[in-house]
């Protein structure tokens, strides 16, 4: 298996888990528990973008 196939399989598994949680919980529970538990996945990317922007503004004048 190449890396693209493995990546697609992992994304499919994540999608299925999120879909299962969405359909088995109420919307409020899903947003409270599901969204907060996956916060660590996207937060580092947002922080890296912000830090890069601040670094460029400070040192690349």
N, C-alpha and C positions, 0 to 999 in steps of 0.2 A: 504494500500500500504506500502510495506517496503521501506527502505532507498535506496536499490539498484535500485528498479524500479523508484523511484523519481529521482535519479541521472541520470539514463539512459534517462529519459524523458527530463531533463534539458539539457543534452549533445545533444540530438537530436534537441531540439529547437535552441540551439546555432549553431549547424551545419547547420540547415536550414536557419537561418538568414545570416550566413556567405556565404553560397552558393547563396542565393538570391542577396546579395550585389555583389558577384563576377560576376554573370551573367548579372547584370543590369548596371554595371559600366565598364569603360575601365580598363585595367590592371594597368595603372599608377595611376588612381584615387583610385582603390581598395587598392593598396599598400600604397598610401599616406594617405588616410582617414581610411580605414579599419584596416590596420595593426597598425597604430599609436593609434587608439582608443581602441585597445585591448592590448596595451602595459602594462597597469596596471595589467593585469591578470597574466602574467608570470614573470614580473620584481621582485616582492617580493621574489619569490622562488629562482631566480638566486642570488639575493643579500644575502639571508639567507645562501645559500651554500658557497658563497665567504666569508662572515663574520665568518662562522663556521670554514672554512679552516684557515683563518688568526688567529682566536682565538686559534685553536689547535697548530699552528706553534709557537705562542708566548708563551703560557702557558703550553703546554704539552711536553716540551723538556726534 
